Amino acid sequence: MPTQTQVEIKANGNPFGSHRVLEPKGVLPQPAQRVDNNMDYIYDNELLLEVETLNIDSASFTQIKKECNNDEEKIKAMITKIVGERGKMQNPVTGSGGMFRGKVLKIGPKLAGKIDLKEGDKIASLVSLSLTPLKIEKIIGIKPGTEQVNVVAKAIIFESGIYAKLPKDMPETLALAVLDVAGAPAQTAKLVRPGNTVVIIGAAGKSGVLCAYEARKRAGIMGKIIGITSSDSGLAKMKEQGFCHESFKLSATDALACYETIHKVTGGKMADVIINCVNIPNTEMASILMCRDGGIVYFFTMATSFTKAALGAEGVGKDVDMIIGNGYCKDHAEITLNLLRESKQLRDIYEKLYA
Ligand SMILES: NC(=O)c1ccc[n+]([C@@H]2O[C@H](COP(=O)([O-])OP(=O)(O)OC[C@H]3O[C@@H](n4cnc5c(N)ncnc54)[C@H](OP(=O)(O)O)[C@@H]3O)[C@@H](O)[C@H]2O)c1
């Protein structure tokens, strides 16, 4: 029998979590500078979780690794410092967070009976760490080659927060990795039409490979999927995976080279849909220039600048629809977990790194 977690219960929690905002007052937890991460009490509409693994957002983790010269101890110290100062794992440079995997310790009395969870259930949070109150007791280590950080920690999910119960048919760390980027393939399914030419930037990455697979399915036999990546290893991976009809080694920070390449392969028509899955800044212009007039640019990357995208498109006279990669899309968790059930190849790719 699991032992009951004893915590004080406070009344009148706000559904969006504004009651935990310390600074500045009156804003919601995501834009807040600092949130209350005291885990000795919960509000009546909160979930208290024991956190086992943090999955740091790739744009954030890439920035932290660079600043810490890839030194694991320095990375751990930086994560501890950020969470100590902000009460949440929100990278001050990228503004982004990530998500976590953990176990339900306590369900606020106002939620009891209204949600499909019981204490002891294992879940992945589907709201960003950039708004999630988090208290880290200890960082155990970082899973090599991933953004997964094993910790002893506690977190709060607010009443409006979303989560997914971890499936029984795959390892938890694997499900966590897939659920982190669940919005991307689910949106791809909605955006890509039969016959479309689709460019996926970062197509060998975690979200990119899922998008490439889904785009190929949706574009059908008349469609064309083009993958872009900046490293030799990425290019080799993309070719081996085989989801893209054409694969190019190009940097998405080099807008003109990207434009010229896509101009050539499409005979000047350019692409109908661009899906940007990179983890670095300054890729807005390549995305815009590779798209045809009237096409769609989907910015899944957290390193996107609204100003650069909006003013950049205007500056080159491009009439394109630009979509901000909302991490949430209806049924995204189930849609994306099903991709791994449907394709053994995708599952093998993920298992190699995360299982
Ligand atoms: N919207 C949301 O809710 C949400 C949720 C989760 C993640 N994200 C964001 O989505 C993005 C991708 O996440 P992920 O987990 O898929 O990242 P990932 O696995 O690290 O993949 C990033 C990819 O970008 C490629 N890349 C890096 N620099 C490039 C360049 N200059 N030109 C072309 N390609 C380049 C990398 O390949 P090479 O090294 O070969 O270039 C890599 O394959 C990140 O920005 C992340 O923060 C958004």
PDBQT file of the ligand as one rigid body, heavy atoms in Angstrom, charges set to zero:
ROOT
HETATM    1  N1  LIG A 401       6.300  24.184 -29.830  1.00  0.00    +0.000 N 
HETATM    2  C1  LIG A 401       6.448  23.371 -28.821  1.00  0.00    +0.000 C 
HETATM    3  O1  LIG A 401       5.587  23.195 -27.994  1.00  0.00    +0.000 OA
HETATM    4  C2  LIG A 401       7.732  22.627 -28.652  1.00  0.00    +0.000 A 
HETATM    5  C3  LIG A 401       7.785  21.482 -27.845  1.00  0.00    +0.000 A 
HETATM    6  C4  LIG A 401       9.002  20.801 -27.774  1.00  0.00    +0.000 A 
HETATM    7  C5  LIG A 401      10.108  21.265 -28.474  1.00  0.00    +0.000 A 
HETATM    8  N2  LIG A 401       9.999  22.411 -29.209  1.00  0.00    +0.000 N 
HETATM    9  C6  LIG A 401      11.132  22.969 -29.975  1.00  0.00    +0.000 C 
HETATM   10  O2  LIG A 401      11.251  22.275 -31.198  1.00  0.00    +0.000 OA
HETATM   11  C7  LIG A 401      12.600  22.350 -31.654  1.00  0.00    +0.000 C 
HETATM   12  C8  LIG A 401      13.100  20.970 -32.030  1.00  0.00    +0.000 C 
HETATM   13  O3  LIG A 401      13.064  20.116 -30.891  1.00  0.00    +0.000 OA
HETATM   14  P1  LIG A 401      13.651  18.644 -30.988  1.00  0.00    +0.000 P 
HETATM   15  O4  LIG A 401      13.466  18.032 -29.643  1.00  0.00    +0.000 OA
HETATM   16  O5  LIG A 401      13.123  17.993 -32.188  1.00  0.00    +0.000 OA
HETATM   17  O6  LIG A 401      15.188  19.020 -31.214  1.00  0.00    +0.000 OA
HETATM   18  P2  LIG A 401      16.420  18.106 -31.685  1.00  0.00    +0.000 P 
HETATM   19  O7  LIG A 401      16.099  16.664 -31.548  1.00  0.00    +0.000 OA
HETATM   20  O8  LIG A 401      17.569  18.652 -30.947  1.00  0.00    +0.000 OA
HETATM   21  O9  LIG A 401      16.541  18.441 -33.231  1.00  0.00    +0.000 OA
HETATM   22  C9  LIG A 401      16.968  19.672 -33.717  1.00  0.00    +0.000 C 
HETATM   23  C10 LIG A 401      17.451  19.474 -35.133  1.00  0.00    +0.000 C 
HETATM   24  O10 LIG A 401      17.824  20.727 -35.686  1.00  0.00    +0.000 OA
HETATM   25  C11 LIG A 401      18.913  20.495 -36.577  1.00  0.00    +0.000 C 
HETATM   26  N3  LIG A 401      19.670  21.721 -36.726  1.00  0.00    +0.000 N 
HETATM   27  C12 LIG A 401      20.433  22.358 -35.802  1.00  0.00    +0.000 A 
HETATM   28  N4  LIG A 401      20.996  23.445 -36.342  1.00  0.00    +0.000 NA
HETATM   29  C13 LIG A 401      20.592  23.496 -37.637  1.00  0.00    +0.000 A 
HETATM   30  C14 LIG A 401      20.854  24.383 -38.710  1.00  0.00    +0.000 A 
HETATM   31  N5  LIG A 401      21.633  25.456 -38.570  1.00  0.00    +0.000 N 
HETATM   32  N6  LIG A 401      20.292  24.125 -39.916  1.00  0.00    +0.000 NA
HETATM   33  C15 LIG A 401      19.489  23.045 -40.102  1.00  0.00    +0.000 A 
HETATM   34  N7  LIG A 401      19.196  22.177 -39.113  1.00  0.00    +0.000 NA
HETATM   35  C16 LIG A 401      19.751  22.399 -37.892  1.00  0.00    +0.000 A 
HETATM   36  C17 LIG A 401      19.724  19.396 -35.906  1.00  0.00    +0.000 C 
HETATM   37  O11 LIG A 401      20.428  18.585 -36.841  1.00  0.00    +0.000 OA
HETATM   38  P3  LIG A 401      21.948  18.914 -37.261  1.00  0.00    +0.000 P 
HETATM   39  O12 LIG A 401      22.744  18.897 -36.023  1.00  0.00    +0.000 OA
HETATM   40  O13 LIG A 401      22.298  17.864 -38.262  1.00  0.00    +0.000 OA
HETATM   41  O14 LIG A 401      21.888  20.245 -37.903  1.00  0.00    +0.000 OA
HETATM   42  C18 LIG A 401      18.646  18.539 -35.227  1.00  0.00    +0.000 C 
HETATM   43  O15 LIG A 401      18.292  17.436 -35.999  1.00  0.00    +0.000 OA
HETATM   44  C19 LIG A 401      13.403  22.987 -30.525  1.00  0.00    +0.000 C 
HETATM   45  O16 LIG A 401      13.577  24.342 -30.796  1.00  0.00    +0.000 OA
HETATM   46  C20 LIG A 401      12.498  22.803 -29.336  1.00  0.00    +0.000 C 
HETATM   47  O17 LIG A 401      12.738  23.773 -28.399  1.00  0.00    +0.000 OA
HETATM   48  C21 LIG A 401       8.831  23.075 -29.326  1.00  0.00    +0.000 A 
ENDROOT
TORSDOF 0
